């Protein structure tokens, strides 16, 4: 081994001092000389021993450094192996990149071996570490193989689950596909042959049991379906577990018993109902008749009492007939009002085609009474009308003592009921009963206009636009200000105030006269406001009722504006009130004035009418024709004329074209609607 030069402090041994010359033959001198030689030898031996100790210490340090390097690097390689293996198994390291990832990173680890490692041991250390890395690389490849097998196992499970859902459509084909899947992919999965065999049997048993169970369950209320399931269970499902087959057989027997009991109970109820219809009292007849004519559901307890009261009297036959009518009327009454009207129209059509008969007259009278009763009750109290006819099954009273804040969550629970009743009634319905709306009005009336408008907005937001419109309609006969406040709950002025606040303030100002007590002579006297607003609104809307509502709302807004100006209302303020009422502006289009919603300009309207396509209109007229001025016109031809046609508003931002002053309609008589927003 090469020796690194170390100077006088390295491996060199101290040279002996020159010895004194002793004359020969001098015993004392020779003794002294021998003593000096011994001392010199002792010094030489001590230096050699020190050199040996230094060499052994260096060798030990080199061995320790080598061992530390080996241990540390092996640990890093093992950690790298474990990290990549775990990444392969959990998916964070792609399978196809695992080996290259290990190779790249293990080389980096090798490159970081201790640079102070002695040169004579470095090749040996690198060789041993490369061997370790090679073995660990094999472990990475095994992990990739294991992950591939796991993916195959997962793929088998997903395929079997999919085929299980397809089993009922084609049992033989799906079973063969399932078995082929296991046979072809199973050897490449993590499953042993005995596990694959169990998987085949489990799939067959589970699939057949699920199918048989569904067939049996489908027959719980259908005897024919139950009999079909019983036959299928007896003739098929060869791989079904005997114990599960016995369980399904017992379930079929239980369903048969249930159906027998149900049929018996139904027969008993029918018999009791027939007996009750035969026992009516004269004192009950008029009341019974009025309820039957109304078409509401009659309580069994009331029917029992009425039948008992008329037993053995001439009214018995009449009560029976009325009870039958009530049963039919109840089914009609639960139908939407438009369906009731259609049923009446159909009977009238039959009378027109076939002529009158006692049966048709009787049927028409019954349906008409039910329809008129429904209409009257809806006008009076829609929610209770729906409750009486089974449209909703419960109507828990609202706790009005909790104030507006406590009322909001209760109204949100009521809103779905109002929606269901609205679908039945064919109109938007308030979530409050008549009495509850009176109590709400009293609570709102106690608030100043600004707070009142805020409370109205909170309620409208909580119940939604349709329910708020229903509540507005409910307030129509109670309080015009609240009616319009709910209608305009989400409307804002250009100054950032709620339109409803102006309406409520205007209502109060009109009441106490503060909106008409100006010190100066106004441009328009109060008596002229209504005619001015009516002129502004003339011809804008398809019905006079809508125009009248808009005029009334605009006048209340005008009173609110006037109150702010100390009773002085300018013409432009009145025009501004009209714009707030229609929630937009007024433009003239093809010679006819039309309202434009906020955010829509006249240019936007014109551009929209020029860009309407035949495909848009065809969605409303699938037959390809519209009736314009009473004349059928192909949609493709009509669209070409659209920019020159006048418009009539249907809803804010929605218009229908006019030809000859009449709306353009489709084959069903519905107006063609074109949206501008």
C-alpha angles and dihedrals in degrees: 000000000000115000119227109226107250104172120224089332094058129072097312115117121226111259117239119254116253110271122234116250113249119198113246118254093032106122094192091050091048090052091050090048092051090048091053090048090053091049090048091051091050091054091049092049092049092052091049091050091051090051090051092051091051091050092049091049091052091048090051091049090050091050091048092050090048092049092046091050092049094047096044094046093046089052091050091049091048091049090049090050092050093046094052093042090053090046091053092050096046094040100245091114115052112240094229092054100043098094095044089047091053092045093050096045096042089055089054089052091050091049090058096059112138106283090209092063109127113262094231092060100036095087091049092049093047092048092051092046092048088054090051090048091050092053091047090048088057087053090055090052089051090052090052089050090048091050090050090052091049090051090051090050091050090047091053091051093049092047092049091049091051092047090049089060090049094047099098093054093057115357097181096048096044092047091052091048091051093050092046090050092054093044094049101039102026097082089057095050133083091258125105120230092257090051090051090051090051090048091056093050093043091052092051094046095043095046094048092045092050091049093047091046092052091050092050093045091050089061098054091104100019119070095195092052090047091052090049090051090049091053093046091051091051096046104034147030097076094179096050114126108253092228092052090046089055090049092053091047090054090048090053090052090050091051091050089054091047092052091048091052092045092051091048092050091048090051090049092050091049091050093050090047090052091049092049092051089056095056113067131143127222089234089058098042100087093045091045091050093051091051092046091050090051091059097226123143111269119221114243090229091057092047090052091053094047094048092049091051094055100041109136095005131114088251092066094088091046092050090050090052092047091049090054090048090049091054091052092040092052090056090049093045092056090057119090114273091247089056090049089051091048090051090052090047091051093052090048089050090052091050090050091050102037104023129243124313133171090249095051092043090051092048093048092049092050095049092044092053091049092048095047091046091051092049093049093048092048090054091050101041119344098191094053090044088056092046092052091053098045096251086126123019102207139029113186112196117252118245100232093179093081094072127231094308093052091044096058099074090045090053090049088057090049095049096080088053090052089050092053092048089046091056089050094045095042093232140078112279132204118238090226130079119233094263092046092052089054090053091048090050090053092052093048093046089061091064129082114252096261094049090041091054090048092051091048090051091050091051093046091050092048096051100035134238098291095049090044089054089050090051089049090054090047090055091051095097095035107046127358092198093056090043091060093036090062091043092053096034092123096039121110134194123230087257092059098257126128114259087219089061090057090047094052093043089049092050091053093043091051090050096050095034098239092128094061104039100089120153094223129061106264124227089239125028118226090251089060097050096082095049091046092052092044089053091051091050097041113128095359098109133046095237135040090227091062091046091050091052091050091048092051092049092048091051092053090049089049091054089051092052092046092052089056090052095050093258095312112124119179124206091249089054090055089050088050089053089055091052091050090050094052090038093231142029139293124246135175113237122182091339096311127098114235133179117245119205121232110287096025120104131194090252090054090051093050092046091049093052090050092052100046108123131214089241091062092052092042090062087066094038106038091172088066097242136098129189110236115181088348093303123113110238128179112251092236091057095042093054090060090059096043098096090059096049126099119243136224122196119243098174133346106302093002120103139177122211119245124216116183089352091300126109116252107245140186128236091281092055093251115140116249107251124209120187121212103187 
